[in-house]
Amino acid sequence: MASSWEPQVEAGPSKPEPKGFPVGLTIATMIAFAILIGLGVWQLQRLKWKEALLAGIARAEAAQPKPLEPVLDALAFGHDEEFVRVKVTCPGLARAPALELYSLREGQIGARLISACPVVSGAYRSILVDRGFIPDTVTARPLPDTTNLDPIEVTGVLRPGERGNFTTPPATPSKWYLHDARKMAAALHADQPVAPLFLMAETSTNPDFKGLIPAPFPVDIPNRHLEYALTWFGLAGALAGVYGAAVFKRMRG
């Protein structure tokens, strides 16, 4: 009797077993996600700061200058006098000793000259004047002469100093890297107390020296912080999407 034939069915590949929850991937993703969100939030904070800066500049450019001394007295009583446009007469400013502050303007490396101006105020006895920018291509400097007391009328805008960080080089006698009123006043032997704001000159302190350019504000101030913030938040969203897809695939096996 012939034996019956039965078709043989080969077993297909077995379905992969689901893998466990990816703890390491989750931790790494959470860290990266937090960094991206933090960068986005930081850019929003920079946006707020930049908008306030631009508004202050516009307000100062449109305002009439006030006498400096009453403004300094108001500053001593806690009033916010940043970006206030003022005028003052400084004896001997054109020939005053100056410190050189490293600066960059319109792509040119150079220095800003910082000198002390005595004032008659109920709270302060001097203020530091940022007299302007000299590019490195100009090697000459106004010669100091402490016996020269010719009055120089200066119109400018009050600005605070900058805050340094770990990347800021230390100051040297020949080069400074921060508007630091207290330390600069000590180096210049200015009358104390010195005002905590700088007077950024917009009129020339040395009309006969064309190499010194009054520059109270940067020439071009870009404001793309919202764009940067959206980029960081978008990257965070993309990372979350990729992570979710990877976990879903892994858990399904």
TIBANU-357320 format. One record per residue (C-alpha): residue number from 1; residue in one letter; x, y, z. Coordinates in steps of 0.1 Angstrom, whole numbers. Layout:
BEGIN
<rec nr="NUM" rest="A" px="X" py="Y" pz="Z"/>
...
This chain:
BEGIN
<rec nr="1" rest="M" px="0" py="0" pz="0"/>
<rec nr="2" rest="A" px="14" py="33" pz="-10"/>
<rec nr="3" rest="S" px="22" py="57" pz="18"/>
<rec nr="4" rest="S" px="2" py="90" pz="17"/>
<rec nr="5" rest="W" px="22" py="122" pz="11"/>
<rec nr="6" rest="E" px="17" py="152" pz="32"/>
<rec nr="7" rest="P" px="32" py="186" pz="23"/>
<rec nr="8" rest="Q" px="59" py="198" pz="47"/>
<rec nr="9" rest="V" px="55" py="234" pz="58"/>
<rec nr="10" rest="E" px="86" py="250" pz="70"/>
<rec nr="11" rest="A" px="83" py="271" pz="101"/>
<rec nr="12" rest="G" px="88" py="308" pz="94"/>
<rec nr="13" rest="P" px="112" py="330" pz="113"/>
<rec nr="14" rest="S" px="102" py="335" pz="149"/>
<rec nr="15" rest="K" px="90" py="369" pz="159"/>
<rec nr="16" rest="P" px="117" py="388" pz="178"/>
<rec nr="17" rest="E" px="111" py="391" pz="215"/>
<rec nr="18" rest="P" px="105" py="427" pz="228"/>
<rec nr="19" rest="K" px="136" py="441" pz="245"/>
<rec nr="20" rest="G" px="136" py="459" pz="278"/>
<rec nr="21" rest="F" px="131" py="496" pz="284"/>
<rec nr="22" rest="P" px="163" py="515" pz="272"/>
<rec nr="23" rest="V" px="174" py="532" pz="304"/>
<rec nr="24" rest="G" px="207" py="544" pz="291"/>
<rec nr="25" rest="L" px="192" py="559" pz="259"/>
<rec nr="26" rest="T" px="165" py="575" pz="280"/>
<rec nr="27" rest="I" px="190" py="592" pz="303"/>
<rec nr="28" rest="A" px="211" py="604" pz="274"/>
<rec nr="29" rest="T" px="181" py="617" pz="256"/>
<rec nr="30" rest="M" px="168" py="635" pz="287"/>
<rec nr="31" rest="I" px="202" py="652" pz="292"/>
<rec nr="32" rest="A" px="203" py="663" pz="256"/>
<rec nr="33" rest="F" px="167" py="675" pz="256"/>
<rec nr="34" rest="A" px="173" py="696" pz="288"/>
<rec nr="35" rest="I" px="204" py="712" pz="272"/>
<rec nr="36" rest="L" px="184" py="721" pz="240"/>
<rec nr="37" rest="I" px="155" py="735" pz="260"/>
<rec nr="38" rest="G" px="180" py="754" pz="282"/>
<rec nr="39" rest="L" px="196" py="770" pz="251"/>
<rec nr="40" rest="G" px="162" py="780" pz="238"/>
<rec nr="41" rest="V" px="153" py="796" pz="271"/>
<rec nr="42" rest="W" px="186" py="814" pz="272"/>
<rec nr="43" rest="Q" px="180" py="828" pz="237"/>
<rec nr="44" rest="L" px="146" py="841" pz="249"/>
<rec nr="45" rest="Q" px="163" py="858" pz="278"/>
<rec nr="46" rest="R" px="189" py="873" pz="253"/>
<rec nr="47" rest="L" px="160" py="885" pz="232"/>
<rec nr="48" rest="K" px="144" py="903" pz="261"/>
<rec nr="49" rest="W" px="178" py="919" pz="269"/>
<rec nr="50" rest="K" px="184" py="929" pz="233"/>
<rec nr="51" rest="E" px="150" py="945" pz="229"/>
<rec nr="52" rest="A" px="156" py="965" pz="261"/>
<rec nr="53" rest="L" px="190" py="976" pz="247"/>
<rec nr="54" rest="L" px="176" py="987" pz="214"/>
<rec nr="55" rest="A" px="147" py="1005" pz="231"/>
<rec nr="56" rest="G" px="172" py="1023" pz="254"/>
<rec nr="57" rest="I" px="194" py="1033" pz="224"/>
<rec nr="58" rest="A" px="163" py="1047" pz="205"/>
<rec nr="59" rest="R" px="152" py="1066" pz="236"/>
<rec nr="60" rest="A" px="187" py="1081" pz="242"/>
<rec nr="61" rest="E" px="191" py="1091" pz="205"/>
<rec nr="62" rest="A" px="158" py="1110" pz="206"/>
<rec nr="63" rest="A" px="162" py="1127" pz="240"/>
<rec nr="64" rest="Q" px="176" py="1161" pz="248"/>
<rec nr="65" rest="P" px="207" py="1160" pz="270"/>
<rec nr="66" rest="K" px="203" py="1168" pz="307"/>
<rec nr="67" rest="P" px="229" py="1183" pz="330"/>
<rec nr="68" rest="L" px="250" py="1154" pz="344"/>
<rec nr="69" rest="E" px="251" py="1163" pz="381"/>
<rec nr="70" rest="P" px="214" py="1161" pz="389"/>
<rec nr="71" rest="V" px="212" py="1128" pz="370"/>
<rec nr="72" rest="L" px="240" py="1114" pz="391"/>
<rec nr="73" rest="D" px="222" py="1126" pz="423"/>
<rec nr="74" rest="A" px="191" py="1108" pz="412"/>
<rec nr="75" rest="L" px="212" py="1077" pz="405"/>
<rec nr="76" rest="A" px="225" py="1078" pz="440"/>
<rec nr="77" rest="F" px="189" py="1077" pz="453"/>
<rec nr="78" rest="G" px="182" py="1045" pz="433"/>
<rec nr="79" rest="H" px="168" py="1059" pz="401"/>
<rec nr="80" rest="D" px="176" py="1040" pz="369"/>
<rec nr="81" rest="E" px="196" py="1064" pz="348"/>
<rec nr="82" rest="E" px="209" py="1039" pz="322"/>
<rec nr="83" rest="F" px="207" py="1053" pz="286"/>
<rec nr="84" rest="V" px="200" py="1088" pz="299"/>
<rec nr="85" rest="R" px="216" py="1114" pz="276"/>
<rec nr="86" rest="V" px="236" py="1140" pz="295"/>
<rec nr="87" rest="K" px="261" py="1168" pz="290"/>
<rec nr="88" rest="V" px="289" py="1180" pz="312"/>
<rec nr="89" rest="T" px="320" py="1202" pz="310"/>
<rec nr="90" rest="C" px="352" py="1183" pz="318"/>
<rec nr="91" rest="P" px="383" py="1204" pz="325"/>
<rec nr="92" rest="G" px="414" py="1191" pz="307"/>
<rec nr="93" rest="L" px="397" py="1160" pz="292"/>
<rec nr="94" rest="A" px="414" py="1164" pz="258"/>
<rec nr="95" rest="R" px="448" py="1159" pz="275"/>
<rec nr="96" rest="A" px="438" py="1137" pz="304"/>
<rec nr="97" rest="P" px="456" py="1104" pz="311"/>
<rec nr="98" rest="A" px="437" py="1075" pz="295"/>
<rec nr="99" rest="L" px="434" py="1038" pz="298"/>
<rec nr="100" rest="E" px="430" py="1017" pz="266"/>
<rec nr="101" rest="L" px="401" py="992" pz="265"/>
<rec nr="102" rest="Y" px="402" py="965" pz="238"/>
<rec nr="103" rest="S" px="374" py="970" pz="214"/>
<rec nr="104" rest="L" px="360" py="958" pz="180"/>
<rec nr="105" rest="R" px="341" py="982" pz="158"/>
<rec nr="106" rest="E" px="329" py="976" pz="122"/>
<rec nr="107" rest="G" px="352" py="946" pz="120"/>
<rec nr="108" rest="Q" px="382" py="967" pz="131"/>
<rec nr="109" rest="I" px="403" py="958" pz="162"/>
<rec nr="110" rest="G" px="412" py="988" pz="183"/>
<rec nr="111" rest="A" px="410" py="1005" pz="216"/>
<rec nr="112" rest="R" px="386" py="1028" pz="234"/>
<rec nr="113" rest="L" px="401" py="1056" pz="255"/>
<rec nr="114" rest="I" px="388" py="1059" pz="291"/>
<rec nr="115" rest="S" px="395" py="1090" pz="312"/>
<rec nr="116" rest="A" px="382" py="1105" pz="344"/>
<rec nr="117" rest="C" px="361" py="1137" pz="345"/>
<rec nr="118" rest="P" px="357" py="1155" pz="378"/>
<rec nr="119" rest="V" px="320" py="1164" pz="387"/>
<rec nr="120" rest="V" px="302" py="1185" pz="413"/>
<rec nr="121" rest="S" px="276" py="1161" pz="427"/>
<rec nr="122" rest="G" px="262" py="1154" pz="461"/>
<rec nr="123" rest="A" px="270" py="1117" pz="457"/>
<rec nr="124" rest="Y" px="300" py="1114" pz="433"/>
<rec nr="125" rest="R" px="332" py="1133" pz="426"/>
<rec nr="126" rest="S" px="341" py="1119" pz="392"/>
<rec nr="127" rest="I" px="328" py="1099" pz="363"/>
<rec nr="128" rest="L" px="347" py="1079" pz="337"/>
<rec nr="129" rest="V" px="343" py="1090" pz="301"/>
<rec nr="130" rest="D" px="346" py="1066" pz="272"/>
<rec nr="131" rest="R" px="361" py="1091" pz="248"/>
<rec nr="132" rest="G" px="358" py="1069" pz="217"/>
<rec nr="133" rest="F" px="374" py="1043" pz="195"/>
<rec nr="134" rest="I" px="409" py="1043" pz="179"/>
<rec nr="135" rest="P" px="416" py="1015" pz="153"/>
<rec nr="136" rest="D" px="448" py="997" pz="156"/>
<rec nr="137" rest="T" px="459" py="1012" pz="123"/>
<rec nr="138" rest="V" px="463" py="1045" pz="141"/>
<rec nr="139" rest="T" px="494" py="1044" pz="164"/>
<rec nr="140" rest="A" px="492" py="1080" pz="176"/>
<rec nr="141" rest="R" px="475" py="1090" pz="208"/>
<rec nr="142" rest="P" px="465" py="1123" pz="223"/>
<rec nr="143" rest="L" px="494" py="1133" pz="245"/>
<rec nr="144" rest="P" px="484" py="1136" pz="282"/>
<rec nr="145" rest="D" px="491" py="1168" pz="301"/>
<rec nr="146" rest="T" px="478" py="1171" pz="336"/>
<rec nr="147" rest="T" px="485" py="1209" pz="337"/>
<rec nr="148" rest="N" px="461" py="1215" pz="308"/>
<rec nr="149" rest="L" px="427" py="1223" pz="322"/>
<rec nr="150" rest="D" px="410" py="1236" pz="290"/>
<rec nr="151" rest="P" px="372" py="1229" pz="294"/>
<rec nr="152" rest="I" px="357" py="1203" pz="270"/>
<rec nr="153" rest="E" px="319" py="1201" pz="268"/>
<rec nr="154" rest="V" px="309" py="1165" pz="264"/>
<rec nr="155" rest="T" px="275" py="1151" pz="253"/>
<rec nr="156" rest="G" px="269" py="1114" pz="257"/>
<rec nr="157" rest="V" px="249" py="1086" pz="271"/>
<rec nr="158" rest="L" px="252" py="1069" pz="305"/>
<rec nr="159" rest="R" px="259" py="1032" pz="302"/>
<rec nr="160" rest="P" px="268" py="1005" pz="328"/>
<rec nr="161" rest="G" px="300" py="984" pz="326"/>
<rec nr="162" rest="E" px="301" py="948" pz="314"/>
<rec nr="163" rest="R" px="303" py="917" pz="334"/>
<rec nr="164" rest="G" px="332" py="895" pz="327"/>
<rec nr="165" rest="N" px="333" py="857" pz="327"/>
<rec nr="166" rest="F" px="360" py="830" pz="328"/>
<rec nr="167" rest="T" px="370" py="838" pz="292"/>
<rec nr="168" rest="T" px="377" py="875" pz="299"/>
<rec nr="169" rest="P" px="415" py="881" pz="299"/>
<rec nr="170" rest="P" px="428" py="899" pz="330"/>
<rec nr="171" rest="A" px="436" py="936" pz="326"/>
<rec nr="172" rest="T" px="471" py="948" pz="321"/>
<rec nr="173" rest="P" px="485" py="983" pz="325"/>
<rec nr="174" rest="S" px="485" py="987" pz="288"/>
<rec nr="175" rest="K" px="452" py="970" pz="279"/>
<rec nr="176" rest="W" px="419" py="965" pz="296"/>
<rec nr="177" rest="Y" px="390" py="942" pz="285"/>
<rec nr="178" rest="L" px="360" py="954" pz="306"/>
<rec nr="179" rest="H" px="344" py="987" pz="314"/>
<rec nr="180" rest="D" px="351" py="984" pz="352"/>
<rec nr="181" rest="A" px="344" py="1017" pz="368"/>
<rec nr="182" rest="R" px="359" py="1009" pz="402"/>
<rec nr="183" rest="K" px="392" py="994" pz="390"/>
<rec nr="184" rest="M" px="397" py="1019" pz="362"/>
<rec nr="185" rest="A" px="391" py="1048" pz="385"/>
<rec nr="186" rest="A" px="417" py="1035" pz="409"/>
<rec nr="187" rest="A" px="442" py="1031" pz="380"/>
<rec nr="188" rest="L" px="435" py="1067" pz="369"/>
<rec nr="189" rest="H" px="436" py="1081" pz="405"/>
<rec nr="190" rest="A" px="402" py="1096" pz="399"/>
<rec nr="191" rest="D" px="385" py="1115" pz="427"/>
<rec nr="192" rest="Q" px="364" py="1092" pz="448"/>
<rec nr="193" rest="P" px="336" py="1082" pz="449"/>
<rec nr="194" rest="V" px="333" py="1075" pz="412"/>
<rec nr="195" rest="A" px="299" py="1071" pz="395"/>
<rec nr="196" rest="P" px="291" py="1035" pz="387"/>
<rec nr="197" rest="L" px="280" py="1044" pz="351"/>
<rec nr="198" rest="F" px="302" py="1054" pz="322"/>
<rec nr="199" rest="L" px="296" py="1084" pz="301"/>
<rec nr="200" rest="M" px="299" py="1072" pz="265"/>
<rec nr="201" rest="A" px="308" py="1103" pz="245"/>
<rec nr="202" rest="E" px="290" py="1111" pz="213"/>
<rec nr="203" rest="T" px="308" py="1144" pz="208"/>
<rec nr="204" rest="S" px="345" py="1147" pz="202"/>
<rec nr="205" rest="T" px="368" py="1152" pz="232"/>
<rec nr="206" rest="N" px="397" py="1159" pz="208"/>
<rec nr="207" rest="P" px="384" py="1178" pz="177"/>
<rec nr="208" rest="D" px="419" py="1182" pz="164"/>
<rec nr="209" rest="F" px="426" py="1144" pz="166"/>
<rec nr="210" rest="K" px="405" py="1127" pz="139"/>
<rec nr="211" rest="G" px="418" py="1092" pz="148"/>
<rec nr="212" rest="L" px="396" py="1092" pz="179"/>
<rec nr="213" rest="I" px="360" py="1084" pz="169"/>
<rec nr="214" rest="P" px="332" py="1090" pz="194"/>
<rec nr="215" rest="A" px="311" py="1058" pz="194"/>
<rec nr="216" rest="P" px="286" py="1055" pz="222"/>
<rec nr="217" rest="F" px="267" py="1025" pz="206"/>
<rec nr="218" rest="P" px="276" py="997" pz="182"/>
<rec nr="219" rest="V" px="270" py="1005" pz="146"/>
<rec nr="220" rest="D" px="249" py="974" pz="138"/>
<rec nr="221" rest="I" px="231" py="954" pz="165"/>
<rec nr="222" rest="P" px="216" py="922" pz="151"/>
<rec nr="223" rest="N" px="186" py="907" pz="168"/>
<rec nr="224" rest="R" px="180" py="871" pz="157"/>
<rec nr="225" rest="H" px="175" py="856" pz="192"/>
<rec nr="226" rest="L" px="139" py="846" pz="185"/>
<rec nr="227" rest="E" px="151" py="827" pz="154"/>
<rec nr="228" rest="Y" px="178" py="810" pz="175"/>
<rec nr="229" rest="A" px="154" py="801" pz="202"/>
<rec nr="230" rest="L" px="129" py="785" pz="178"/>
<rec nr="231" rest="T" px="158" py="765" pz="163"/>
<rec nr="232" rest="W" px="168" py="751" pz="197"/>
<rec nr="233" rest="F" px="132" py="743" pz="206"/>
<rec nr="234" rest="G" px="128" py="726" pz="172"/>
<rec nr="235" rest="L" px="158" py="705" pz="177"/>
<rec nr="236" rest="A" px="145" py="695" pz="211"/>
<rec nr="237" rest="G" px="111" py="685" pz="195"/>
<rec nr="238" rest="A" px="129" py="665" pz="168"/>
<rec nr="239" rest="L" px="150" py="647" pz="194"/>
<rec nr="240" rest="A" px="118" py="638" pz="213"/>
<rec nr="241" rest="G" px="103" py="624" pz="182"/>
<rec nr="242" rest="V" px="133" py="603" pz="173"/>
<rec nr="243" rest="Y" px="135" py="590" pz="208"/>
<rec nr="244" rest="G" px="98" py="581" pz="209"/>
<rec nr="245" rest="A" px="101" py="562" pz="176"/>
<rec nr="246" rest="A" px="132" py="543" pz="188"/>
<rec nr="247" rest="V" px="115" py="532" pz="221"/>
<rec nr="248" rest="F" px="84" py="521" pz="203"/>
<rec nr="249" rest="K" px="103" py="500" pz="178"/>
<rec nr="250" rest="R" px="124" py="485" pz="206"/>
<rec nr="251" rest="M" px="95" py="476" pz="228"/>
<rec nr="252" rest="R" px="76" py="460" pz="199"/>
<rec nr="253" rest="G" px="107" py="439" pz="191"/>
